[in-house]
């Protein structure tokens, strides 16, 4: 397929949160007016991609998420997620098991002679994205069995689990640790205030004061605190910090252990630890998996990062191709970290540009930073100096997390207009553009079984549309086969005549290379100014 894309750049537009679902109930995308997207999907070759379960390195039936799915997109192959590693270690009684983990043993050996306690911080949720309550329970029980006092700081979910399921999850967790005599539930806090990208500096300081200084409202039963929050209309993700009656804060020679599943979530909490006066007196600072963030290199992970063999970004750089990636600050890690195999680095010839997300005004400004991203994208298209341009519109994914159906509909409609601006330039200049999504959310905002609000990712398939000269209404000449997210990188590489590495097990979505090349060869001889 020599010279498939003759006019630079090849454009990839990511519409995160934009899944496929036929039912209209609870479907923000079905209620949104999206004439541009509808025209492109109806006029150009279009297919669907599997974006959940084993196709993205997760267990069967598990919804895909930003981390798993961007890893798969960038690697061109499913990448087994860290949750599987910790689950295997928990079940293993041998030297590779969790109890024998060298870093965990080092923590125990440091804390026990000093008489300190271990402060475990982690999700009280079965969500499997930011963390899992079973991991928190197992670690608490293991440390208690070693004779250590364990204070647990639970993070309630509300995003990857039903919005007010925290009270049930907490009850299950308490049953799991009932036999561990040295385990004490010290505090509860909602993830939006502490664990997520939405956490602002003021919230982080409030949460850390509760954990480090025992400076927060006290309650005899933290489950009562949850009930009171629900009565006020608060969901689990927005629960303000509260502490138990006898909790005394972090003291000299204590240890802090973040029970995480992602390198980004919870990282800012640990940075707050570093910046506080508590940091220097701790005997140990540990995390379940490596953290990504300034100053966090000294946090010791139980499990090391497993490098991805090769990524799209690295392959393009090695081929001498110039890349521009555009996204907004709140979802930066999707492109700066997961897209490039879980390691934060920029390759030769590659630029990552960020627009600032108006976090405090999200629901009132559902277009977020899309206008700035579109301006930069159109400038790059007009200049024609880049070989590849990725534009990440995360509006539907971010507004879908709020549970606000109207704002999510508005987000989809706003993005459709900006997609129209990019598409107009693509079609005018004879460029090739792929449109897809990493994971679903906006298409399912109501739990179909319970009828309650749902704000997590979904198991839906993702759309994939290929726009290009000679392809309009010629799907018989250039069909696209059904595929998975792992097929996107090999498809893009094929379009640019760059050989896909052997480690990319995904296959090009182009059903017929010869027919496709014939169709896209009908491009203009010159690029309009």
N, C-alpha and C positions, 0 to 999 in steps of 0.2 A: 504493500500500500504506500507507494512512494508519493510524497508531496500531497497527502490528503487535505491538509489545511494549508492553503496558500496565502491567506491574509491573516496577519497577526492582530490581536492575540486570539487564541482559543479561549472562550469564556465559559466558566462554570458558575452557575448561580445556585446557591444552596438556600432553600426555603425551609429552614428548620421548623419542626412542628407541623408540617404540611403532609399528613398521612392520608391514605385512601380509605374511605368508609362510605358505603351506599346509604345507610340510614341517616335521616335528617335530625332525629332527636339527639340533642346534646352535641350537635356537629356544627361548630362555628363556621367551618369552611363551606358547608352546604348552604348556610344562610348568608354568606358574604357574596357581594357582587364582585366578581373577578373576571371581567370580560377579556383582559389581555391574556391571562393564564389560560382561560378556556379556549381562546382562539389558537394559541400556540399549541396546546395539547391536542386540539382537534384538527389542526392543519399540518402538523409535522409528525414524523415517526415518534411513537409513544409506547412505553411499556411500563411494567411495574417490577419493583425490586423487593425481595424479602429483607427485612431489617430487624429481625428479632431471633431469639433462640440460638441454636448452633451456628446459624449463618453469620452471627456477629460475636461468636465466642461465649455465648451464654447457654444456660440449661434450656431444654425444650420448654416452650411456652412462656419464657421470660421476655418481658418487653425490652427492646433495645433502649439505650440511653446515650447521652452525648459522648461519654468516654468510650464505651464499647464500640459505638458506631463510627466515630471519627477515627479511632484506631484501625477499624476494618477498612474504612474508605482510604485512608492514607497508605496502609500496608498492602492493599489489594488482596488480602487474605484474612480469614477470621483469626482474631487473636484471643486466645483463652484469657478470660478475665480473672483478676486476682481473687475474687470470691471463691472460685473453684480451688485455688491453691490453699487458702486458709481452711476450707472445708475438708480437704484431704488431710491436711496436717492435724486437724482436730480428731479425725478418725484413726490416725496412725499412732500406735502405742510404741513404735520403735524409735530409733535415733533421729529419724526425720520428722517425728511428730512434734506437735506444738509444745508439749511439756518439756521436750529435750532441746528446744530451740536455743542456740548459744546466746543470743542477745537477751532472751527472756531470763536465762540462767544468770547472766551477768547482772541484770537488773536486781534479781533476788539477792545475789551475793553482795551487791553494793548496799542495798537498803536494810537487810536484816541485821547486820552487826551494829548499825547506827540506831536501830529502833524506830526507823521512819515508817511512813505509810505510803501506799501507792494510790494515786488519784487517777482513776480510769475515766476518760472522757469519750463517750461514744453514743451511737444511735440506739434508742429503744424503739426499734422498728424492724419489721421483716422485709423492708424495702429492697435491700441488696444493692443499692446504688451508692448512697453516702456511707452506709454501714449496715450491720445486721445485729439485732439484739442477742442472737445466739452467741456471736463472737464475744460480745461484752459479758455475757453470763459465764461462758467457759473460762475466759481469762480471769474474771473475778474469782471463780471457784478455784482455779489453779493457784493463784497467788494466796488465797486464804488457806488452802491446804498446806502451803509452805510456811504458815504461821504469820503472814504479813497482814496488817490491817489494811483494808481496801475501802476507799471512799469512791463511790461511783457517781459521776455527773452525767445524768441522762439527757440526751438530746431528743426531743420529740419531733416527729416527722411532718405529716400533713401534706407532703408533696408526692412521695413515692409510695404512700399508704393513704387510706381514706383520711379526710381532714380532721376527724375527731375520733380516730381509732386508738389514740395514745393511751387512753385509760385501760383499754383491753390489753394492749401490748405491754403496758407496765405491769398489769396483773400477771400475765404469763411470765414475764421476766422475773418478777419477785418469787414466783413458784419455782423457777429454775434455779435460783440461788438460795432457796430456803434452808438447805442443809449446810451452807457455807457460813460458819459462825462469825468470821471476821469481816464479812461484807456489809457495808452500810450505804444505803442510798442517801447521798448527801445533797444533791440538787437536781432540779429540772429546768430546762431552757428550750425554747423553740428554735429550730434550725435556722430560720430566717434571721435570727438575731445573732447567731454565733457561727454556724457551719457553712452558710451559703454565700454566694457572690453578692446577695442582696444585703448582707450585714454591713452596716456603716460603722464608722469609727466610734461613735457614741454608744451604739449597741454593744460592740465588742468590749468596750471598757466596762460597761455595766455588767456584762456576763462575767468578765474576768474578775471584777471586784467580788462578785458572788462566790466564785470558785476559790480565788486566792485569799481573799480577806474575810470571807464569811459575811460580806456586807450586802444583804438582800433580805426581803421579808421572810420571816421564819414561819414554819407550819409543822404541826405534829405529824400530819400525813400529807405527803406530796401528791397523793392521788386526790385528796380534797382540793388542793390547789388547781389541779387539772379540771375538776368538776366546776369550780368557780370560774375558771377561764371560759369553759364552754357556755356557762350561763350568761356570760357577757358577750357571747357571739364570737369568741376568738377560736381559731383553729389551732391545731398542734404546732404548726410552723411559727406562730406568733406568740407562743406562751412566754410571758416575761419570767425572768429567773426568780426562783424561790429556793430556800435551803431548809434542811431539817433542823429541829430544835437544838440538837447537840453538836451540830457541825462546827468545827473550830478553824477552818481555813487550812491553807497550805503552810507547813512549818519547815524549819530548817531540817535538812536531811530527808525530806519527803521526795518522792519521785512522781513525775507526771507521765502518763501514757495515753496517747491519742489512738483510739481504736478506729482507724480509718480504712476505707477501701479505695479512695481516690487520692491522688497527690495534691489536688487543689482544694477540695473541701476540708475545712478544718485547719488549713494552713495559716490563715490569718489569725485564728485563735492562738496558735503557737507563736506567731510573730508578736502578738500582744504579750505573751509570756516572756519572750526574750527582752522586750522593751520595758517590762515591769521590774520592780526591785526584787521580785521573787526569784528570778532566773538564777543568779549566782549561787544561791544557797541550796539548790536542789541536788540530790545525790544522783539523779538520772532523769533524762528526758528521752522518751521513746515513742515510736509510732509503729503501727502494724505494718504499713508500707511506706516507702520513701515519700517525702513531702516536696512540693515544688514551691519555692518562694525564697525571697532574699533572706539570708541569715539562718536558713534552716538546715544547712549541711551537717550541723553537729547533732541533729536529732537522729538517734540511732533506730533504724527500722528493723523489725524482726525478719522481714522478707525483702530481699534486694530486688531492684528493678530488673526485669527480663527484657533485654534489648530485642526489638523487632528486626528481623534480618535485613530488610530494605524497605524504603518508603517511596512513594511517588515523588515527594519533594527532593529526596536524595538522588533518585534516578534522573530527574530533570536537570539537576545541577551538574551531575556527572556528564550529561549529554550537552552541556554548555547552553542550556535554555534559560531564559530570564523569566522569573515568576513574580507576580504581585498578588498578595493576599490581602483582602479588605474585610474587616469585621469591626464589631464594637467592643468596648472595654469589658462589659459584663460577661461576654462569652469568649474572651481572648484565648483561654486555655484550649478551646476546641481546635484552634489553628496553631497556636504557639507550642502546644504540648501534644495533644492526642493525634492530630493529623500527621505529625512527624514521629510517630512511634513511641510516644510517652517521654521523650527527652526534649527539653526546651533548648532548641538551637536553631540558628538561621544559617542556611547554606549559601555558598557563593552564587551570585546571580539572583538571589531571592530577597524580597522585601515584604515585611508584614506591617501594614498600616492600620492604626486603630482610630475609631471615632468614639468620643465619650458618650456613654449611655446615661441618659437623664434618669437615674434610678429613683430619685425621690418623686418624680412626676410620671412614672411609667403608665399608669392607668389613664392619665389625662393626656398623655402624648404617645399613643400607640404606634406612631411612626418611628419613635425612638431616634436613632441616629441614621436612619435610612437615607435621608436627603444628602447628608455628607458623604456617605458611602457611594451613592449614585453619582454625585459630582466627580468624585475621584475615579470611579469606574469609567465614566464617559470621557474624562481627560485621558485616561490610559488607552482607551479604544481609539481616540482621535490621534494620539501620538504614535500608536502602532509600534512602540519600541519593545514591548513585552511579548514573549511567546505564549504565556499563559496568565490568565486573570481569573482569580477566584473571588466572588462577592458573596459574603455570608449574611443573609437577612434572617435574623433569629427572632423576629418580632412575634410570630405566632407561637413559638415555643415559650418565649418569656412571658407574654401576656396570658397564655394558657395556664401557666403556673399560678397565676393570681386567682383563678377560678371565675374571673369576670368574663362572662360570655360576650357581652356587648363590646368590651374593650378588645377581645380576641377577634371578633368579627371586624371591628374597625382596623385592627392591625393587618388582617388579611387584605382588606380593601386598599389600605395605604400601600402595602407592598406591591399589590397588583399595578398600581400607578407607576411606581418606581421601576418595576420590571418592564413596563411599557416603554419607559424612556430608554432603558438599556437595549431592549429588543429592537426599537426603532433604529438605533445606531448599528446594531448587529446586522439587521436586514439591509440597511442602506449600503453598508460597506462590504457586504458579501462575506461576513464572518461566520464561524460556526460556534454555536452556543449549546451547552447542555444545561438542563434545569432539573434539579432533583431535591431531595430532602434527606437529612441524616436520620431523623426519627420522628414519630408522630406524637401529637398532643392535641392540637386544635380540633381534630376530627372526632374526638371522644372526650367530652368534658362532663359526662354524667355516667355513673356506674350503671350499666344496663341491667344488672341483676337487682341492685338495691335502690336505684333511682336517686342516689345521693351524688353530691359533687365529686368529680374526679379530676385531679390536676397533674397526675403523673404521666410518664411516657406510655406508649401503647404497643401492641403487637401488630399494628397495621402494616401493610406494604407501603412502599414509597413510590411516587411517580418518577418517571424519567422520560424527558422529552428532548429530542435532538433537533435543533434549529439550524438550518444551513442553506446555502444556495443550491438550487436544484432539488431540494428535498421537499419543498412545499407541495402537499397533496400528491406525493409520489411514494407513498409507503410501500407500494408493490415493488418499487425499485430499490428501496433501502429499508427493509424491515429491521426491527429490533427484537431480539428474543427476550423471553422472561429471564430474570437473573436475580442477583443479590447485590448488596452494597459492595462486596468484594470485587465485583465486575466493573465498577466505575473507573478505577485507576487504570486497568489494562485497556479499557475503551478509550480513555483520554490519550494514553500513550500511543495507541494504534492510530488515532486521528492525527497525531503529530509525527508519525513515522519514527517513534522511539521504541526500541525493543523493550518489552516487559521482562524484568528479571525472573528467573526460574522460581524464586521464592513466592512470587505472586501467583497463587493458585486460581485466582479469578480469571475469567475469560472475557474477551471483548464481547460487548452486547450487539455488535454489528453482525446481523444474521448472514450477510453475504458481502465479503470484502470487495469483490470485483464489482458487484452492482452498486455498492455504496460509493466506491471511488468514481464510478462512471457518473453517478448523480451529482456529487459535489464538485466534479470538474467543470460544471456549467456555471462557474463563478465569473464575475466581471473581470475584465482585463486590467482595469485600473480602479483604485480606491477613491471614492468621492471625497472632496475636501470638506 
